[in-house]
């Protein structure tokens, strides 16, 4: 993926208790995305949320975890994201998956001559 280029953002909304082949689903998705050469991925854990079942999941002091919401985000070229979608369909049994077109402004790492501390470095 080049800087200043069109891209695609994939968002996968799941729960942190969701699993795939014995490991957390978010971890399995990241590992597979890396194996397939996607530019990168980020897992974001929410403090509260609800989904298709309309049950509110929250992190309260008395309840350490009630299947907190997790969002897995990956950005890359449309071709790479489209190639990854069959994997998502196979791995995600319950959740929401969205796609949106994005304009990549900057994508670099220290190894490629980027600045120290740049995101994704």
C-alpha positions as CSV (number, residue, x, y, z in Angstrom):
1,X,0.0,0.0,0.0
2,X,1.4,3.3,-1.0
3,X,1.0,6.7,0.7
4,X,-1.5,9.0,-1.0
5,X,-3.5,6.3,-2.6
6,X,-7.1,4.9,-2.5
7,X,-7.7,2.1,0.0
8,X,-10.3,0.2,1.9
9,X,-11.0,0.0,5.6
10,X,-12.4,-3.3,6.9
11,X,-14.1,-3.2,10.4
12,X,-15.1,-6.3,12.2
13,X,-17.4,-5.9,15.2
14,X,-17.2,-8.9,17.5
15,X,-17.1,-9.8,21.3
16,X,-13.9,-10.4,23.2
17,X,-15.2,-13.9,24.2
18,X,-15.6,-15.0,20.5
19,X,-13.2,-17.7,19.6
20,X,-11.8,-19.5,16.5
21,X,-10.0,-22.8,16.8
22,X,-9.3,-22.3,20.5
23,X,-7.9,-18.8,20.3
24,X,-9.5,-15.4,20.6
25,X,-11.2,-14.5,17.3
26,X,-9.6,-11.1,17.2
27,X,-6.1,-12.7,17.5
28,X,-6.9,-15.3,14.9
29,X,-8.1,-12.6,12.4
30,X,-4.9,-10.6,13.0
31,X,-2.6,-13.6,12.5
32,X,-4.4,-14.6,9.3
33,X,-4.3,-11.0,8.0
34,X,-0.5,-10.9,8.6
35,X,-0.1,-14.3,6.9
36,X,-1.9,-12.9,3.9
37,X,0.3,-9.8,3.7
38,X,-2.3,-7.1,4.7
39,X,-0.7,-3.8,5.6
40,X,-1.7,-4.0,9.3
41,X,-4.5,-4.4,11.8
42,X,-5.6,-3.0,15.1
43,X,-7.9,-4.4,17.8
44,X,-9.9,-1.9,19.8
45,X,-11.8,-3.1,23.0
46,X,-14.8,-1.1,23.9
47,X,-16.1,-0.3,27.3
48,X,-19.7,-0.9,26.4
49,X,-21.9,-1.8,23.5
50,X,-24.7,-3.9,22.1
51,X,-25.3,-5.8,18.9
52,X,-27.9,-7.9,17.2
53,X,-29.3,-9.4,20.4
54,X,-29.7,-5.9,21.9
55,X,-28.0,-7.0,25.2
56,X,-25.8,-4.3,26.6
57,X,-22.3,-5.5,27.4
58,X,-20.3,-3.3,29.8
59,X,-17.2,-3.2,31.9
60,X,-18.4,-2.3,35.4
61,X,-16.5,-2.6,38.6
62,X,-18.6,-5.5,39.9
63,X,-18.5,-7.3,36.5
64,X,-15.0,-7.4,35.1
65,X,-16.0,-8.7,31.7
66,X,-19.4,-9.2,30.1
67,X,-18.2,-10.1,26.6
68,X,-17.0,-6.6,25.9
69,X,-17.2,-5.3,22.3
70,X,-14.1,-5.6,20.1
71,X,-13.5,-3.9,16.8
72,X,-10.8,-5.2,14.5
73,X,-9.8,-2.7,11.9
74,X,-7.6,-3.3,8.8
75,X,-6.8,-1.0,6.0
76,X,-5.2,-1.9,2.7
77,X,-5.8,-1.9,-1.0
78,X,-9.3,-2.9,-2.2
79,X,-7.8,-6.0,-3.8
80,X,-6.1,-7.3,-0.6
81,X,-9.2,-6.5,1.6
82,X,-11.5,-8.3,-1.0
83,X,-9.1,-11.3,-0.9
84,X,-9.3,-11.4,2.9
85,X,-13.2,-11.3,3.0
86,X,-13.7,-15.1,2.5
87,X,-11.5,-15.7,5.5
88,X,-13.7,-13.3,7.5
89,X,-16.8,-15.1,6.4
90,X,-15.3,-18.4,7.5
91,X,-14.1,-17.2,10.9
92,X,-16.8,-14.8,12.1
93,X,-19.9,-16.7,13.2
94,X,-21.6,-13.7,14.9
95,X,-20.9,-10.0,14.5
96,X,-21.0,-7.1,12.0
97,X,-18.5,-6.5,9.1
98,X,-18.3,-3.2,7.3
99,X,-16.2,-1.8,4.5
100,X,-15.6,1.7,3.5
101,X,-13.4,3.4,0.9
102,X,-10.6,5.5,2.4
103,X,-7.8,7.7,1.1
104,X,-4.5,6.7,2.6
105,X,-2.5,9.8,3.4
106,X,0.6,8.2,5.0
107,X,1.8,4.7,5.5
108,X,5.4,4.1,6.6
109,X,7.6,2.2,9.0
110,X,11.0,2.9,10.5
111,X,12.5,0.2,8.3
112,X,11.2,1.9,5.2
113,X,12.7,5.2,6.1
114,X,9.8,6.5,8.2
115,X,10.1,8.6,11.3
116,X,10.6,7.0,14.7
117,X,7.3,6.8,16.6
118,X,5.1,6.8,13.5
119,X,1.9,4.8,13.8
120,X,2.4,1.2,12.7
121,X,6.1,1.4,13.2
